[in-house]
Amino acid sequence: MSDVLGFLKVIVQRGINLAIRDAITSDPYVVIHIGQQAVYDKDTFTLDDQMGMAEIDLKPYIAALKMAKGLHNLPNSCALKRIQPNQNNCLANESSIIWENGKITQDMRIKLKNVECGELLIQLDWNETPNCKGLESE
């Protein structure tokens, strides 16, 4: 049996009001690390410019995934948990963990730190393959 629990997809849906790092625009990309992400401007002839960073708390999402076995009778679009913006997260507004068509996802609007402006819309989406352990085995 595989040691893989599953796969967390972090879908970057769009950037909003991102900082300009070139003459009149930027060509941003996202680098994701466990627990944080950073947005950069891709440059051809110079070092890439950081366009902000953010930290994402995965604990509420993981907790919702672990209780998924008992959720199959819930109606679609049911909010399992709502997370409010505070000093300890980078949320720009309330984020909901949603049960939809047998899947649990979380949409977030994240304010970038260490930059004059910029937000990202992202979605968390957990996937398990037939050979993975799943979160219940943790």
Secondary structure, DSSP 8 states (H G I E B T S, - for coil): --S---EEEEEEEEEES----SSS---EEEEEETTEEEEEE--SSS--EEEEEEE---HHHHHHHHTGGGGTTS-TTEEEEEE---TTS-BSS-EEEEEETTEEEEEEEEE-BSSSS-EEEEEEEEE--TTS--GGG-
